Amino acid sequence: MVETISPVVHGGRSKNYVWTVFLHGLAATAAAAAVGALLGLVGMGLRAPWGAASLGVLASVALLYILREAFKIPVPVPDRHRQVPEWWRTFYSPPVAAALYGLGLGVGFLTFLSFGTYVAVAAAALLFGDPLLGALLCAPFGLARGLSVILWSLGTSSSNDAVVRIEKLSVTSAPRLVNAAALGAVAIAALLSF
């Protein structure tokens, strides 16, 4: 997927590259926002929020995933354990493939999720029962996931270099600790709202 959005494919950081990255980020953000809105709508249909019960469930979910991220306790993450289809890269033009990849990645649960942070945010979208709030809560996940290709392409001479950099970072403890801290903030906010 990174290969489709790499500056190498576009002959450097040209207008085509900028347009492709923009489409990818926009699609990922829109997909995540749509998931959040849908979760908020489902929550609304279930008559959420449920006061202290909603906050207690949210704090519990966040604390559960803190255990996973900080202490490597095996808590499952609801994801599909798949990547976006590679054939899109060869069948569609780079901008269309990048947008499709953005949509697939932005949904979150249809691809690999390395951390439980998005699960807690999605739970908040459901538990608050507000589609607009759900969209606002989940959209940053899509934006971060969609625009991360920019960070990984900086200073790399090929798309393979970007993939190697991502893989090297993923095995360090830094991403787990950052996600544990974010989950801690969610848990503390929920607990302080009682």
VENMO-V366258 format. One record per residue. N is the residue number from 0. RES is the residue in three letters. SS is DSSP state (A for helix, B for strand, O for the rest). PSI is psi in whole degrees, -180 to 180 (NA if undefined). Layout:
n=N res=RES ss=SS psi=PSI
n=N res=RES ss=SS psi=PSI
This chain:
n=0 res=MET ss=O psi=-46
n=1 res=VAL ss=A psi=-31
n=2 res=GLU ss=A psi=-33
n=3 res=THR ss=A psi=-30
n=4 res=ILE ss=A psi=-4
n=5 res=SER ss=O psi=144
n=6 res=PRO ss=O psi=-25
n=7 res=VAL ss=O psi=-40
n=8 res=VAL ss=O psi=-32
n=9 res=HIS ss=O psi=12
n=10 res=GLY ss=O psi=37
n=11 res=GLY ss=O psi=-173
n=12 res=ARG ss=O psi=68
n=13 res=SER ss=O psi=-177
n=14 res=LYS ss=A psi=-38
n=15 res=ASN ss=A psi=-41
n=16 res=TYR ss=A psi=-48
n=17 res=VAL ss=A psi=-44
n=18 res=TRP ss=A psi=-43
n=19 res=THR ss=A psi=-44
n=20 res=VAL ss=A psi=-41
n=21 res=PHE ss=A psi=-48
n=22 res=LEU ss=A psi=-42
n=23 res=HIS ss=A psi=-49
n=24 res=GLY ss=A psi=-42
n=25 res=LEU ss=A psi=-46
n=26 res=ALA ss=A psi=-43
n=27 res=ALA ss=A psi=-43
n=28 res=THR ss=A psi=-44
n=29 res=ALA ss=A psi=-41
n=30 res=ALA ss=A psi=-44
n=31 res=ALA ss=A psi=-41
n=32 res=ALA ss=A psi=-40
n=33 res=ALA ss=A psi=-40
n=34 res=VAL ss=A psi=-46
n=35 res=GLY ss=A psi=-42
n=36 res=ALA ss=A psi=-42
n=37 res=LEU ss=A psi=-43
n=38 res=LEU ss=A psi=-41
n=39 res=GLY ss=A psi=-38
n=40 res=LEU ss=A psi=-42
n=41 res=VAL ss=A psi=-45
n=42 res=GLY ss=A psi=-41
n=43 res=MET ss=A psi=-42
n=44 res=GLY ss=A psi=-29
n=45 res=LEU ss=O psi=8
n=46 res=ARG ss=O psi=32
n=47 res=ALA ss=O psi=157
n=48 res=PRO ss=O psi=158
n=49 res=TRP ss=O psi=35
n=50 res=GLY ss=O psi=-129
n=51 res=ALA ss=A psi=-31
n=52 res=ALA ss=A psi=-43
n=53 res=SER ss=A psi=-45
n=54 res=LEU ss=A psi=-38
n=55 res=GLY ss=A psi=-42
n=56 res=VAL ss=A psi=-44
n=57 res=LEU ss=A psi=-46
n=58 res=ALA ss=A psi=-39
n=59 res=SER ss=A psi=-44
n=60 res=VAL ss=A psi=-46
n=61 res=ALA ss=A psi=-44
n=62 res=LEU ss=A psi=-38
n=63 res=LEU ss=A psi=-45
n=64 res=TYR ss=A psi=-21
n=65 res=ILE ss=A psi=-43
n=66 res=LEU ss=A psi=-40
n=67 res=ARG ss=A psi=-49
n=68 res=GLU ss=A psi=-44
n=69 res=ALA ss=A psi=-33
n=70 res=PHE ss=A psi=6
n=71 res=LYS ss=O psi=32
n=72 res=ILE ss=O psi=132
n=73 res=PRO ss=O psi=87
n=74 res=VAL ss=O psi=124
n=75 res=PRO ss=O psi=147
n=76 res=VAL ss=O psi=127
n=77 res=PRO ss=O psi=93
n=78 res=ASP ss=O psi=175
n=79 res=ARG ss=O psi=-9
n=80 res=HIS ss=O psi=42
n=81 res=ARG ss=O psi=160
n=82 res=GLN ss=O psi=167
n=83 res=VAL ss=O psi=149
n=84 res=PRO ss=O psi=125
n=85 res=GLU ss=O psi=-29
n=86 res=TRP ss=A psi=-22
n=87 res=TRP ss=A psi=-35
n=88 res=ARG ss=A psi=-35
n=89 res=THR ss=A psi=-23
n=90 res=PHE ss=A psi=-40
n=91 res=TYR ss=O psi=161
n=92 res=SER ss=O psi=157
n=93 res=PRO ss=A psi=-43
n=94 res=PRO ss=A psi=-41
n=95 res=VAL ss=A psi=-45
n=96 res=ALA ss=A psi=-42
n=97 res=ALA ss=A psi=-41
n=98 res=ALA ss=A psi=-43
n=99 res=LEU ss=A psi=-42
n=100 res=TYR ss=A psi=-40
n=101 res=GLY ss=A psi=-43
n=102 res=LEU ss=A psi=-46
n=103 res=GLY ss=A psi=-42
n=104 res=LEU ss=A psi=-35
n=105 res=GLY ss=A psi=-33
n=106 res=VAL ss=A psi=-36
n=107 res=GLY ss=O psi=-61
n=108 res=PHE ss=O psi=-8
n=109 res=LEU ss=O psi=-5
n=110 res=THR ss=O psi=-172
n=111 res=PHE ss=O psi=136
n=112 res=LEU ss=O psi=118
n=113 res=SER ss=O psi=-24
n=114 res=PHE ss=O psi=160
n=115 res=GLY ss=O psi=3
n=116 res=THR ss=A psi=-43
n=117 res=TYR ss=A psi=-30
n=118 res=VAL ss=A psi=-44
n=119 res=ALA ss=A psi=-41
n=120 res=VAL ss=A psi=-42
n=121 res=ALA ss=A psi=-38
n=122 res=ALA ss=A psi=-41
n=123 res=ALA ss=A psi=-42
n=124 res=ALA ss=A psi=-42
n=125 res=LEU ss=A psi=-47
n=126 res=LEU ss=A psi=-24
n=127 res=PHE ss=A psi=-19
n=128 res=GLY ss=O psi=36
n=129 res=ASP ss=O psi=112
n=130 res=PRO ss=A psi=-40
n=131 res=LEU ss=A psi=-45
n=132 res=LEU ss=A psi=-40
n=133 res=GLY ss=A psi=-43
n=134 res=ALA ss=A psi=-43
n=135 res=LEU ss=A psi=-33
n=136 res=LEU ss=A psi=-40
n=137 res=CYS ss=A psi=-24
n=138 res=ALA ss=A psi=-41
n=139 res=PRO ss=A psi=-30
n=140 res=PHE ss=A psi=-48
n=141 res=GLY ss=A psi=-42
n=142 res=LEU ss=A psi=-47
n=143 res=ALA ss=A psi=-42
n=144 res=ARG ss=A psi=-37
n=145 res=GLY ss=A psi=-37
n=146 res=LEU ss=A psi=-2
n=147 res=SER ss=A psi=-22
n=148 res=VAL ss=A psi=-28
n=149 res=ILE ss=A psi=-48
n=150 res=LEU ss=A psi=-39
n=151 res=TRP ss=A psi=-19
n=152 res=SER ss=A psi=-14
n=153 res=LEU ss=O psi=127
n=154 res=GLY ss=O psi=11
n=155 res=THR ss=O psi=147
n=156 res=SER ss=O psi=-14
n=157 res=SER ss=O psi=165
n=158 res=SER ss=A psi=-29
n=159 res=ASN ss=A psi=-37
n=160 res=ASP ss=A psi=-41
n=161 res=ALA ss=A psi=-44
n=162 res=VAL ss=A psi=-42
n=163 res=VAL ss=A psi=-42
n=164 res=ARG ss=A psi=-41
n=165 res=ILE ss=A psi=-47
n=166 res=GLU ss=A psi=-41
n=167 res=LYS ss=A psi=-43
n=168 res=LEU ss=A psi=-37
n=169 res=SER ss=A psi=-23
n=170 res=VAL ss=O psi=-2
n=171 res=THR ss=O psi=169
n=172 res=SER ss=O psi=-14
n=173 res=ALA ss=A psi=-49
n=174 res=PRO ss=A psi=-38
n=175 res=ARG ss=A psi=-42
n=176 res=LEU ss=A psi=-38
n=177 res=VAL ss=A psi=-44
n=178 res=ASN ss=A psi=-37
n=179 res=ALA ss=A psi=-40
n=180 res=ALA ss=A psi=-42
n=181 res=ALA ss=A psi=-42
n=182 res=LEU ss=A psi=-36
n=183 res=GLY ss=A psi=-40
n=184 res=ALA ss=A psi=-40
n=185 res=VAL ss=A psi=-47
n=186 res=ALA ss=A psi=-44
n=187 res=ILE ss=A psi=-43
n=188 res=ALA ss=A psi=-42
n=189 res=ALA ss=A psi=-45
n=190 res=LEU ss=A psi=-36
n=191 res=LEU ss=A psi=-17
n=192 res=SER ss=O psi=-6
n=193 res=PHE ss=O psi=NA
